[in-house]
Amino acid sequence: MRVVLAEDLYLLRDGLTHLLQAHGFEVVAAVESGPELVAALVGHRPDVAIVDVRLPPTFTDEGLQAALQARARIPGLPILVLSQHVEQLYARELLADGTGAVGYLLKDRVFNAAQFVDAVRRVAAGGTAMDPEVIAKLLASNARSEPLGRLTPREREVLELMAEGRSNAAIGARLHLSESAVGKHTANIFAKLGLAPSDDDNRRVLAVLAHLNGTRP
């Protein structure tokens, strides 16, 4: 699996490169700035881009914007962004085109190798991997909305795990529920939120995230 990595801190960039290589990934480019990232993504067309949000030259959201610029030229390019803090604006921009294959992790997750590698694999495979803290902030910002208020405590637990990008089987294992029970909860969640049901795991995740993000069409 081919990876392009963008991180301006040399030690972290080098550490991530070695971590990824140790888990069977091929790091075809490891860059430190936005312009380099666009060139690397367009030139290599990797299976997944792992991108620090803040890169030179602006140190604002240069990394995210560079990745989205490359994605406009490579439709469906899987992007996993890393950020020091939760920023809803970053989540909103990442999810705006609704094409899937996205991830948003806090940098703290990088130090849990298994969790980080799992997120990279999920995004590369066309799925979604959202940090629990990102989901918690999105839920908190919508806590007073009428649809969310109609959810039971168990449905909220299922919703949080669904929004992270977990399948029914994974949610069931986490909450000690059968897969069919999780399916019933997700059906209730979609009905209460007014979202169209879907058998496609990633489409339903994106629908939920769009709802929480306030970007629902």
Backbone hydrogen bonds in HBPLUS format (Angstrom, degrees):
<---DONOR---> <-ACCEPTOR-->    atom                        ^
c    i                          cat <-CA-CA->   ^        H-A-AA   ^      H-
h    n   atom  resd res      DA  || num        DHA   H-A  angle D-A-AA Bond
n    s   type  num  typ     dist DA aas  dist angle  dist       angle   num
A0026-GLU N   A0001-MET O   2.81 MM  25  5.87 173.2  1.81 155.0 155.8     1
A0047-ASP N   A0002-ARG O   2.85 MM  45  5.19 140.8  2.01 126.1 138.1     2
A0003-VAL N   A0026-GLU O   2.79 MM  23  5.97 158.0  1.84 157.7 157.4     3
A0028-VAL N   A0003-VAL O   2.86 MM  25  5.85 136.2  2.05 147.3 161.2     4
A0004-VAL N   A0048-VAL O   3.22 MM  44  6.69 156.2  2.28 153.1 159.9     5
A0050-ILE N   A0004-VAL O   2.91 MM  46  6.29 165.9  1.93 163.1 167.8     6
A0005-LEU N   A0029-ALA O   2.90 MM  24  6.23 168.2  1.92 156.4 158.5     7
A0031-VAL N   A0005-LEU O   2.82 MM  26  6.29 155.0  1.88 163.6 164.2     8
A0006-ALA N   A0050-ILE O   2.85 MM  44  6.27 154.6  1.92 164.2 169.4     9
A0052-ASP N   A0006-ALA O   2.90 MM  46  5.95 150.0  1.99 148.5 158.4    10
A0007-GLU N   A0031-VAL O   3.00 MM  24  6.43 157.6  2.05 164.7 159.7    11
A0013-ARG N   A0009-LEU O   2.86 MM   4  6.01 165.2  1.88 161.7 166.9    12
A0014-ASP N   A0010-TYR O   2.80 MM   4  5.94 163.4  1.82 156.3 160.5    13
A0015-GLY N   A0011-LEU O   2.90 MM   4  5.98 155.7  1.95 140.2 147.7    14
A0016-LEU N   A0012-LEU O   2.83 MM   4  5.98 163.9  1.86 153.2 156.8    15
A0017-THR N   A0013-ARG O   3.01 MM   4  6.13 152.9  2.09 140.9 148.8    16
A0018-HIS N   A0014-ASP O   3.06 MM   4  6.34 162.8  2.09 150.4 153.6    17
A0019-LEU N   A0015-GLY O   2.94 MM   4  6.14 155.8  2.00 146.8 154.3    18
A0020-LEU N   A0016-LEU O   2.88 MM   4  6.01 167.8  1.89 152.9 155.6    19
A0021-GLN N   A0017-THR O   2.97 MM   4  6.15 162.4  2.01 149.0 154.3    20
A0022-ALA N   A0018-HIS O   2.93 MM   4  6.04 150.5  2.02 143.4 151.2    21
A0023-HIS N   A0020-LEU O   3.05 MM   3  5.23 141.4  2.20 100.6 111.9    22
A0025-PHE N   A0020-LEU O   2.99 MM   5  5.28 160.5  2.03 147.7 141.5    23
A0024-GLY N   A0021-GLN O   3.14 MM   3  5.18 159.1  2.18 110.8 110.2    24
A0037-LEU N   A0033-SER O   3.01 MM   4  6.20 145.7  2.13 143.7 153.8    25
A0034-GLY N   A0056-PRO O   2.95 MM  22  6.25 167.2  1.96 167.7 169.2    26
A0037-LEU N   A0034-GLY O   2.99 MM   3  5.02 118.1  2.39  97.0 113.0    27
A0038-VAL N   A0034-GLY O   3.09 MM   4  6.46 160.1  2.14 162.3 165.3    28
A0039-ALA N   A0035-PRO O   3.24 MM   4  6.46 170.6  2.25 149.8 152.1    29
A0040-ALA N   A0036-GLU O   2.90 MM   4  6.08 156.6  1.96 147.6 154.5    30
A0041-LEU N   A0037-LEU O   2.88 MM   4  6.06 163.9  1.91 158.7 162.3    31
A0042-VAL N   A0038-VAL O   2.99 MM   4  6.12 170.2  2.00 155.9 158.7    32
A0043-GLY N   A0039-ALA O   2.87 MM   4  5.81 151.2  1.95 140.4 149.5    33
A0044-HIS N   A0040-ALA O   2.84 MM   4  5.76 160.8  1.88 145.1 150.3    34
A0045-ARG N   A0041-LEU O   2.82 MM   4  5.21 147.6  1.93 133.6 142.9    35
A0049-ALA N   A0078-PRO O   2.93 MM  29  6.23 156.3  1.99 146.4 153.7    36
A0080-LEU N   A0049-ALA O   2.80 MM  31  6.07 166.3  1.82 171.1 175.9    37
A0051-VAL N   A0080-LEU O   2.87 MM  29  6.20 160.9  1.90 152.8 159.2    38
A0082-LEU N   A0051-VAL O   2.72 MM  31  5.93 153.0  1.80 148.4 150.2    39
A0053-VAL N   A0082-LEU O   2.95 MM  29  6.01 161.5  1.98 171.1 166.0    40
A0063-GLY N   A0053-VAL O   2.78 MM  10  4.48 136.3  1.97 140.9 141.7    41
A0059-PHE N   A0055-LEU O   2.86 MM   4  4.75 151.0  1.95 144.9 139.3    42
A0065-GLN N   A0061-ASP O   2.99 MM   4  6.23 171.7  2.00 164.9 167.4    43
A0066-ALA N   A0062-GLU O   2.90 MM   4  6.01 155.2  1.96 147.3 154.4    44
A0067-ALA N   A0063-GLY O   2.98 MM   4  6.19 158.7  2.03 148.6 154.2    45
A0068-LEU N   A0064-LEU O   2.93 MM   4  6.18 160.0  1.97 152.6 158.1    46
A0069-GLN N   A0065-GLN O   2.85 MM   4  5.99 146.7  1.96 142.1 151.6    47
A0070-ALA N   A0066-ALA O   2.97 MM   4  6.24 154.4  2.04 145.9 152.2    48
A0071-ARG N   A0067-ALA O   2.87 MM   4  6.12 147.5  1.98 142.2 152.3    49
A0072-ALA N   A0068-LEU O   3.06 MM   4  6.29 139.4  2.23 139.8 148.6    50
A0073-ARG N   A0070-ALA O   2.96 MM   3  5.25 137.7  2.14 102.5 114.6    51
A0074-ILE N   A0070-ALA O   2.85 MM   4  6.14 126.9  2.14 138.4 154.6    52
A0077-LEU N   A0074-ILE O   3.09 MM   3  5.75 143.7  2.23 151.7 149.7    53
A0079-ILE N   A0101-ALA O   3.00 MM  22  6.44 154.1  2.07 154.0 154.7    54
A0103-GLY N   A0079-ILE O   2.86 MM  24  6.29 129.1  2.12 152.4 153.4    55
A0081-VAL N   A0103-GLY O   2.91 MM  22  6.04 166.0  1.93 141.0 136.8    56
A0105-LEU N   A0081-VAL O   2.97 MM  24  6.33 169.6  1.98 167.2 167.8    57
A0083-SER N   A0105-LEU O   3.03 MM  22  6.45 149.4  2.13 152.2 160.7    58
A0107-LYS N   A0083-SER O   2.92 MM  24  5.65 144.4  2.05 141.7 143.8    59
A0090-TYR N   A0087-GLU O   3.07 MM   3  5.49 125.2  2.38 107.0 119.4    60
A0091-ALA N   A0087-GLU O   3.34 MM   4  6.77 159.5  2.39 150.2 155.4    61
A0092-ARG N   A0088-GLN O   2.84 MM   4  6.08 158.5  1.88 153.8 160.3    62
A0093-GLU N   A0089-LEU O   2.96 MM   4  6.21 162.0  2.00 151.9 155.5    63
A0094-LEU N   A0090-TYR O   2.93 MM   4  6.08 160.3  1.97 151.3 157.1    64
A0095-LEU N   A0091-ALA O   3.02 MM   4  6.12 149.9  2.11 146.5 153.6    65
A0096-ALA N   A0092-ARG O   3.03 MM   4  5.83 113.5  2.49 137.4 152.7    66
A0096-ALA N   A0093-GLU O   3.35 MM   3  5.06 151.8  2.43  94.1 102.2    67
A0098-GLY N   A0095-LEU O   3.08 MM   3  5.50 147.3  2.20 112.9 122.7    68
A0129-ALA N   A0102-VAL O   3.04 MM  27  6.58 149.5  2.14 141.1 149.6    69
A0104-TYR N   A0129-ALA O   2.91 MM  25  6.46 145.9  2.03 147.8 154.9    70
A0131-ASP N   A0104-TYR O   2.79 MM  27  5.90 145.7  1.91 171.0 167.7    71
A0109-ARG N   A0106-LEU O   2.99 MM   3  5.83 153.1  2.06 124.4 130.0    72
A0110-VAL N   A0107-LYS O   2.99 MM   3  5.42 149.4  2.08 111.5 120.3    73
A0111-PHE N   A0108-ASP O   3.25 MM   3  5.90 152.7  2.32 113.5 119.4    74
A0112-ASN N   A0109-ARG O   3.02 MM   3  5.42 162.1  2.05 112.5 118.3    75
A0116-PHE N   A0112-ASN O   2.94 MM   4  6.13 165.8  1.96 163.5 168.2    76
A0117-VAL N   A0113-ALA O   2.87 MM   4  5.97 173.1  1.88 156.9 159.1    77
A0118-ASP N   A0114-ALA O   2.97 MM   4  6.03 155.5  2.03 142.9 150.1    78
A0119-ALA N   A0115-GLN O   3.09 MM   4  6.29 154.2  2.16 142.9 149.3    79
A0120-VAL N   A0116-PHE O   2.97 MM   4  6.33 158.7  2.02 153.4 159.3    80
A0121-ARG N   A0117-VAL O   2.96 MM   4  6.19 165.0  1.98 152.7 156.2    81
A0122-ARG N   A0118-ASP O   2.96 MM   4  6.14 158.6  2.01 148.2 154.3    82
A0123-VAL N   A0119-ALA O   3.02 MM   4  6.21 166.6  2.04 154.4 157.1    83
A0124-ALA N   A0120-VAL O   2.94 MM   4  6.07 165.1  1.97 151.9 156.7    84
A0125-ALA N   A0121-ARG O   2.98 MM   4  6.08 140.6  2.14 141.7 151.6    85
A0127-GLY N   A0122-ARG O   2.79 MM   5  5.12 149.8  1.88 155.6 150.1    86
A0126-GLY N   A0123-VAL O   2.94 MM   3  5.19 160.3  1.98 112.3 116.5    87
A0130-MET N   A0164-GLU O   2.98 MM  34  4.47 162.0  2.02 119.4 125.3    88
A0134-VAL N   A0131-ASP O   2.93 MM   3  5.21 127.5  2.21 106.3 120.4    89
A0135-ILE N   A0131-ASP O   3.12 MM   4  6.53 159.6  2.16 157.1 162.6    90
A0136-ALA N   A0132-PRO O   2.87 MM   4  6.07 158.6  1.91 146.2 152.7    91
A0137-LYS N   A0133-GLU O   3.05 MM   4  6.17 152.0  2.13 137.9 144.3    92
A0138-LEU N   A0134-VAL O   3.00 MM   4  6.30 157.4  2.06 149.2 155.5    93
A0139-LEU N   A0135-ILE O   2.84 MM   4  6.08 161.2  1.88 155.8 161.1    94
A0140-ALA N   A0136-ALA O   2.88 MM   4  6.03 157.1  1.93 143.3 150.2    95
A0141-SER N   A0137-LYS O   2.98 MM   4  6.13 153.0  2.05 145.2 151.8    96
A0142-ASN N   A0139-LEU O   3.05 MM   3  5.17 141.6  2.20  99.4 110.9    97
A0143-ALA N   A0140-ALA O   3.28 MM   3  4.89 168.5  2.29 100.4 102.7    98
A0145-SER N   A0142-ASN O   2.93 MM   3  5.41 164.1  1.95 119.4 124.6    99
A0149-GLY N   A0145-SER O   3.12 MM   4  6.26 150.7  2.21 150.3 159.3   100
A0150-ARG N   A0147-PRO O   3.10 MM   3  5.40 150.9  2.19 104.6 113.3   101
A0151-LEU N   A0148-LEU O   3.13 MM   3  5.49 161.9  2.16 111.0 116.7   102
A0156-ARG N   A0152-THR O   2.95 MM   4  6.27 150.8  2.03 154.3 162.7   103
A0157-GLU N   A0153-PRO O   3.12 MM   4  6.44 150.9  2.20 143.5 150.8   104
A0158-VAL N   A0154-ARG O   2.99 MM   4  6.33 160.3  2.03 151.2 156.2   105
A0159-LEU N   A0155-GLU O   2.79 MM   4  5.97 157.1  1.84 146.8 154.0   106
A0160-GLU N   A0156-ARG O   2.93 MM   4  6.14 160.0  1.97 150.2 154.1   107
A0161-LEU N   A0157-GLU O   3.21 MM   4  6.49 163.5  2.24 149.4 152.8   108
A0162-MET N   A0158-VAL O   2.81 MM   4  5.99 156.3  1.87 153.0 160.8   109
A0163-ALA N   A0159-LEU O   2.84 MM   4  6.00 161.6  1.87 153.2 157.7   110
A0164-GLU N   A0160-GLU O   3.15 MM   4  6.41 132.6  2.39 135.5 147.4   111
A0164-GLU N   A0161-LEU O   3.23 MM   3  5.08 130.7  2.48  90.7 103.6   112
A0166-ARG N   A0161-LEU O   3.18 MM   5  5.74 159.9  2.22 154.7 152.0   113
A0165-GLY N   A0162-MET O   2.89 MM   3  5.29 149.4  1.99 107.7 117.8   114
A0171-ILE N   A0167-SER O   2.89 MM   4  6.13 159.2  1.93 153.8 159.9   115
A0172-GLY N   A0168-ASN O   2.85 MM   4  6.02 160.8  1.89 149.7 155.1   116
A0173-ALA N   A0169-ALA O   3.00 MM   4  6.26 155.1  2.07 145.4 151.7   117
A0174-ARG N   A0170-ALA O   3.04 MM   4  6.26 153.8  2.11 144.6 151.3   118
A0175-LEU N   A0171-ILE O   2.94 MM   4  6.14 157.2  1.99 154.0 160.0   119
A0176-HIS N   A0172-GLY O   2.73 MM   4  5.41 111.2  2.21 140.8 154.7   120
A0177-LEU N   A0172-GLY O   2.84 MM   5  4.42 156.8  1.90 127.3 134.1   121
A0182-VAL N   A0178-SER O   3.08 MM   4  6.43 155.9  2.14 150.2 156.5   122
A0183-GLY N   A0179-GLU O   2.95 MM   4  6.21 151.7  2.03 142.5 150.7   123
A0184-LYS N   A0180-SER O   3.03 MM   4  6.38 146.7  2.15 143.4 151.2   124
A0185-HIS N   A0181-ALA O   3.05 MM   4  6.39 157.1  2.10 147.2 153.4   125
A0186-THR N   A0182-VAL O   2.85 MM   4  6.15 162.1  1.89 157.1 161.7   126
A0187-ALA N   A0183-GLY O   3.01 MM   4  6.17 153.3  2.08 141.8 149.1   127
A0188-ASN N   A0184-LYS O   3.02 MM   4  6.28 155.6  2.08 146.8 153.0   128
A0189-ILE N   A0185-HIS O   2.88 MM   4  6.16 155.2  1.94 150.2 157.6   129
A0190-PHE N   A0186-THR O   2.95 MM   4  6.18 166.1  1.97 152.9 155.3   130
A0191-ALA N   A0187-ALA O   3.05 MM   4  6.22 155.5  2.11 143.3 150.3   131
A0192-LYS N   A0188-ASN O   2.91 MM   4  6.13 163.9  1.94 152.9 156.8   132
A0193-LEU N   A0189-ILE O   2.90 MM   4  6.08 148.0  2.00 149.7 158.9   133
A0194-GLY N   A0190-PHE O   2.96 MM   4  5.88 112.8  2.42 134.0 148.8   134
A0195-LEU N   A0190-PHE O   2.87 MM   5  4.92 155.7  1.93 148.0 150.7   135
A0194-GLY N   A0191-ALA O   3.22 MM   3  5.10 148.6  2.32  95.3 104.6   136
A0204-ARG N   A0200-ASP O   3.09 MM   4  6.36 160.0  2.13 161.1 166.5   137
A0205-VAL N   A0201-ASP O   3.09 MM   4  6.34 152.4  2.17 145.2 153.1   138
A0206-LEU N   A0202-ASN O   2.95 MM   4  6.17 164.7  1.97 151.2 154.7   139
A0207-ALA N   A0203-ARG O   2.94 MM   4  6.15 148.6  2.04 141.7 150.6   140
A0208-VAL N   A0204-ARG O   3.02 MM   4  6.24 159.6  2.06 147.8 152.2   141
A0209-LEU N   A0205-VAL O   2.87 MM   4  6.15 166.0  1.89 156.5 160.6   142
A0210-ALA N   A0206-LEU O   2.86 MM   4  5.94 157.5  1.91 145.0 151.2   143
A0211-HIS N   A0207-ALA O   3.02 MM   4  6.23 151.2  2.11 141.7 149.5   144
A0212-LEU N   A0208-VAL O   2.93 MM   4  6.26 163.0  1.96 154.6 158.5   145
A0213-ASN N   A0209-LEU O   2.79 MM   4  5.86 143.1  1.93 144.6 155.7   146
A0215-THR N   A0210-ALA O   2.90 MM   5  4.95 149.2  1.99 152.5 154.2   147
A0214-GLY N   A0211-HIS O   3.23 MM   3  5.35 155.3  2.30 101.1 108.5   148
